[in-house]
Structure formats: C-alpha cells, structure tokens
Amino acid sequence: MNQLQLPAPTPEALLASQTLCQHIAEQIDAAGGWISFADFMRHAMYTPGLGYYSGGATKFGGAGDFVTAPEISPLFGGSVAATVAHVLAETGGQVLEIGAGTGQLAAQILAELERRNALPEHYAILELSGQLRERQRQTLHTLVPHLAAKVLWLDELPSDFVGVMLGNEVLDAMPCELVQYAAENNSDGEWQQRGVSVGQNGFAMQNRPLTDAKLLAACAPLPQIPLYTTEIHLEAQGFIAALATSLKLGMILLIDYGFPANEYYHPERSMGTLIGHYRHHTIHEPFFYPGLTDLTCHVDFTAMYTAADLHGLSLEGYTPQASFLLDAGILQLAEQLPTSSLAYMKNAAAIQKLTTHAEMGEIFKVIAFSKALTGDTAPGLRGRDRSGEL
C-alpha cells in the first residue's frame, strides 16, 4: 500500500513551526515537564505570531487546510441573514460575529440584509488574529465595498450587547481537555488527564492522575472502558458563559459540527474526536507540524446547552444544518439566480454539499440561545427541532 504523501511546508513555514515547538517546549519545561493537552492546544493554535490562528499561513479555502460553509456558497450567509434579520427586527440591535475567518460570511450577511432593507448600524467582528483581521478587511472591500464602513473590530466582548451574536465553526477550535480511563484487564481503574511532555523524539502524550473537580464531575457519567479516550470542553463552556454575561437582549447563533452527549460519549467512540487538518488532509497525530496544522474536536452540544441554561439563556432551537438552511430559505435564494447561469449550477452543487446527510447537512448543527426575546421563532429554527436530544 502506498503511503500518503502530504505536501511539504515551505522553508519559512517549517521554520515558524520549529520556532513554535521550541516555545512550547520551554513552556513545558517551565511548568515542570508537563502541561495539559488543553494548554498545548492553546499554544499551538494561538501563540502570537506563531500559532495556527495567529500566524500568517493561509487557513481557509482551496489554498488552506479546510473549507468552511461560507466559502462553499454565498447562499449560506444569505440564509443565515434571514435569522439575523428576524432578530434585528425585534431588538433593533447590531450583529457581532466571533471569529469571522476570511470575512466571507460577514460580506454575505451584509449583502442579504441590505437586500432586505434590514442593515444594522454596525456589524462588529471579534477577531484576535491581526492577520485574519486584515484578510477580513480585504474581503469586505472586495465583495461589499459600499458596506465595509459598517464593520468594526473588537478586542473583547462588549457589555449589554443587543442583537445577534454569531459564531460559525468557533467552538470546535477552542482548546479541549483530554481524559482517558486507565484500567488493566477490565479491572477497576481511574480517569486520568492527558497532557504533553517532551521526550527524545519530541512531544509525547503523558497521563497524570485527574484531580480537577470539574473534569472529575464531567467524567462521572462516561463509559468506564479501558483506554477510553475523549474530550471535555471546559473552555467552550466558559465561552458560552461569557456570551451570556455580555448579551442583554437578543440571540446567540452557533453553527458547528458535533453531537449531543449520548452520541458524543458513546462507548464505540472510544478514541474521541480530536483530529488535525493540514492542506485538506485529515491528520490523526496532534504533534504534526504545530502551528501549521489545525487542531479541532467535535462539539458536545449538551454541554453547551447546560452552560447556557446555567447562565440564564433560553434555548431557541437545536437543529441539523440542513433543516436550518432549508427553513431559512436557501432554495428560495437559489431560485433568484438565472437557471441557465454558471452561478446557478455551482450553487445547486453547493446546496447539495451543505444540506445532504452524507455531506454537511447532518453532522453540522445549529444551536441558538436567547435572552429576553418574546417574538415568533426565527426562520431557520422552525424546522426539524432536535432539542429533546440534548
């Protein structure tokens, strides 16, 4: 069998990865020879100037490591805009997108809101990467130059926000804790926390006894199967709590891939969901070119719901992406295109990818929380409701 040949990084990219590895190794040494996997992932993804999301490498699209829904079709953002417009009509608020990627989704939403005569005063983006901010500016000035002035960038969540908070594939990029059930020959064992040390051949996984009370509580209902390994999303839960504190009136709309807890922690999913993305290849080695490989894990939507409920948010809906897009009117948007045009044919194929069970339609979910909303259910959330599975 031929071994898969992955594209080699450029000399500049390789040097950046090696520099990041040295930085992480120093952090491990300073911590006594071991850091949690969540801390390793945080360094690998977000170290200023070197991390995956804070360095200069291309992440999105054909030249990057993966393709997100807004890059597949502008009809995606147009459909999301239907939900946004509904909430803005009730609240009179603004839009805040968290982690806006290339800026494609922002441009698509602004264009559709303009068509609906529903533009807010401002469209804010919370983006910590300077490189991505610049790419977002370029995208907006290219696609919607007359609306680019409406966009402003934030360094932190605002207080008493009114309107719609939006995040597309944000939760999956947050550092996650790894845990493993250590037992021999099916005898009684214990949950251990997976972390990273430095060995003769570089970074290596190393377990330590689990002492954190939150992690221990999260592990209590999980399958006690020897070497069962999975992720716990403490940072993402904290992010939901922060959004709840920031929101005064409106909706939080999150789109990502994942499962409810009973599917996420199924006994057969014994190796967890952590993977890497490198130049459109799936990587199962978390130490593969740190800083050049996207590390990600699926979202435990039950944990997100529990965190939201604990911090005073109401659940507006939880539905597969396919149901969301169809209810939000993606087919109606496509019908506005000339049926003989190349754009129509491209978008027809894109709708197939975005909505079919075998592609993105089922694995991606949309979850929406609200605070103080009293109006009708927003478009996108009136279709196949799976809230009962949470």
C-alpha angles and dihedrals in degrees: 000000000000115000115236110257110217121203112266117237120246117260089255093051092046091052090050091051092048090049090051091049090054090049092050091046089054090051090051092049092048089051092055100268101306139067130179117261088246089060091047090051091048091053093044094050106032113024103133112262094357110050123098095257097031099046128080102257121118110256108173135055133013094322093048137058103275142004123237127205097262089057090053097057140347086225087076093064091039089058093047087052090064089063092043093050091051092054094043089053089059099038104031085218140131138263124252117189116193116210099000098193111201094350092250094122092049091051092048094049093047092050093051093044088053090051089051091047088239104118116150122223091251139015107204126199123199103206125155096188113089091199092054092046089057092048090050090052091051092049093050093047089050100045104029106012093162091056099041092095090065091065122090130175125229131201095204142012114284125236122250094006117190121198134027127341111199134190126175113190093344102122095055091059095056117107112264132199118240121216132182133194106231114202136138124225092349091297123139111297141167139240115258132193116239117224143159131260133169119253136172091282098043129264118011136182114250128178126220131184111279111243104154108111095215092051092046091052091048091052095050097089096038124109112275096220121146110266092000103163128192146145132262116204105213095144093050090050089052089050091055089050090052092051090050091053092048097047117086099167131358143037139313110211117191126181120189146125120270149089143257113266097264090059097035094055098037112147091242092058088070098146097053126229104276112134140154131231119213122169092332093312126116112238123198095186109088092200096056108129098329111222092024097062123069112230115205143157133195119265124255097220093187090061090049091051092047091051092048093049091048090055099049103267125137122224110242096179149319116210142148116269091246093058091044095052095044093048091046090057108257092150092051090052090051091051089063089067119087105262092224094052126106088233090059093052093047092049092047088058090045093053088053091055094044097048112028121102092234093054127032101317099092108022091054115071135190119217122183130192128185144192124208095345114147104171132098122295111282123247110270093038099065097078131068104358114199097173090121090068092063 
